[in-house]
Amino acid sequence: MKTLIVYASSHGTTERIANIAMEKLDKNEVKIINLKSKQKADLSNYETIIIGGSIHAGSIQREVKKFIKDNTIALMQKKLALFLSCMNEKEEQLEFNNNYPELLRNHSTYNAIVGGEFIFEKMNFIEKFLIRKIAGISASTSKLRYTEIDNLVNAVRGQ
Ligand SMILES: Cc1cc2nc3c(=O)[nH]c(=O)nc-3n(C[C@H](O)[C@H](O)[C@H](O)COP(=O)(O)O)c2cc1C
């Protein structure tokens, strides 16, 4: 069962999650594509697609939205799993629902909200200011849900 993982990441956390998932799958059967790179994804080569992105000011990366918009029909014919990295625990389900279309959420084998990280070293001045002010956090923080990444991988493996 060939699997394609497509993701977009702003400060590297979603990329790390995508790589963790990839390492748990059979390396001969999995390919990973960063949607911010120029690499094209030919979905016809894969039975399973995992899509991931993260939330900034309420929205997922536009590259994820475009990938979904351009490939909805093909995605509906694949085994699918969706994951989202974000830090606002109160809003996370709403953010998931607002950013992944209902059609795909319902078709998806596993919908994972995997937590996230604030990496201050990678933020610009405005981002640092916003996170301090809105989240009240002023140092790098990781709240990744590794168990949920495992659950997602197990679901696409059919376990
Ligand atoms: C400037 C900024 C804005 C953010 N806005 C939100 C938000 O609106 N909701 C949320 O749940 N998380 C928010 N986050 C948290 C990110 O989703 C989290 O840091 C995520 O792990 C980032 O993943 P990435 O490095 O792959 O982009 C924000 C983070 C930053 C730096």
The ligand as an SDF file (V2000), in Angstrom:
LIG
                    3D

 31 33  0  0  0  0  0  0  0  0999 V2000
    2.1580   33.6670   14.6920 C   0  0  0  0  0  0  0  0  0  0  0  0
    1.4620   32.4190   15.1350 C   0  0  0  0  0  0  0  0  0  0  0  0
    0.0790   32.3480   15.1030 C   0  0  0  0  0  0  0  0  0  0  0  0
   -0.5900   31.1840   15.5400 C   0  0  0  0  0  0  0  0  0  0  0  0
   -1.9510   31.1520   15.5150 N   0  0  0  0  0  0  0  0  0  0  0  0
   -2.5820   30.0420   15.9800 C   0  0  0  0  0  0  0  0  0  0  0  0
   -4.0050   29.9880   16.0030 C   0  0  0  0  0  0  0  0  0  0  0  0
   -4.7030   30.9070   15.5590 O   0  0  0  0  0  0  0  0  0  0  0  0
   -4.5820   28.8750   16.5160 N   0  0  0  0  0  0  0  0  0  0  0  0
   -3.8590   27.8150   17.0000 C   0  0  0  0  0  0  0  0  0  0  0  0
   -4.4600   26.8380   17.4530 O   0  0  0  0  0  0  0  0  0  0  0  0
   -2.5070   27.8270   16.9670 N   0  0  0  0  0  0  0  0  0  0  0  0
   -1.8640   28.9120   16.4710 C   0  0  0  0  0  0  0  0  0  0  0  0
   -0.5000   28.9390   16.4260 N   0  0  0  0  0  0  0  0  0  0  0  0
    0.2650   27.7480   16.8410 C   0  0  0  0  0  0  0  0  0  0  0  0
    0.7600   26.9360   15.6500 C   0  0  0  0  0  0  0  0  0  0  0  0
   -0.3070   26.3000   15.0000 O   0  0  0  0  0  0  0  0  0  0  0  0
    1.7830   25.9380   16.1570 C   0  0  0  0  0  0  0  0  0  0  0  0
    2.9020   26.6640   16.5540 O   0  0  0  0  0  0  0  0  0  0  0  0
    2.1580   24.8710   15.1410 C   0  0  0  0  0  0  0  0  0  0  0  0
    2.8170   23.8100   15.8050 O   0  0  0  0  0  0  0  0  0  0  0  0
    3.0290   25.4280   14.0450 C   0  0  0  0  0  0  0  0  0  0  0  0
    3.4090   24.4230   13.1530 O   0  0  0  0  0  0  0  0  0  0  0  0
    4.3910   24.7360   11.9180 P   0  0  0  0  0  0  0  0  0  0  0  0
    5.7280   25.1180   12.4780 O   0  0  0  0  0  0  0  0  0  0  0  0
    4.4410   23.4820   11.1500 O   0  0  0  0  0  0  0  0  0  0  0  0
    3.7430   25.8420   11.1270 O   0  0  0  0  0  0  0  0  0  0  0  0
    0.1790   30.0790   15.9910 C   0  0  0  0  0  0  0  0  0  0  0  0
    1.5770   30.1500   15.9910 C   0  0  0  0  0  0  0  0  0  0  0  0
    2.2310   31.3020   15.5800 C   0  0  0  0  0  0  0  0  0  0  0  0
    3.7300   31.3410   15.6030 C   0  0  0  0  0  0  0  0  0  0  0  0
  1  2  1  0
  2  3  1  0
  2 30  2  0
  3  4  2  0
  4  5  1  0
  4 28  1  0
  5  6  2  0
  6  7  1  0
  6 13  1  0
  7  8  2  0
  7  9  1  0
  9 10  1  0
 10 11  2  0
 10 12  1  0
 12 13  2  0
 13 14  1  0
 14 15  1  0
 14 28  1  0
 15 16  1  0
 16 17  1  0
 16 18  1  0
 18 19  1  0
 18 20  1  0
 20 21  1  0
 20 22  1  0
 22 23  1  0
 23 24  1  0
 24 25  2  0
 24 26  1  0
 24 27  1  0
 28 29  2  0
 29 30  1  0
 30 31  1  0
M  END
$$$$
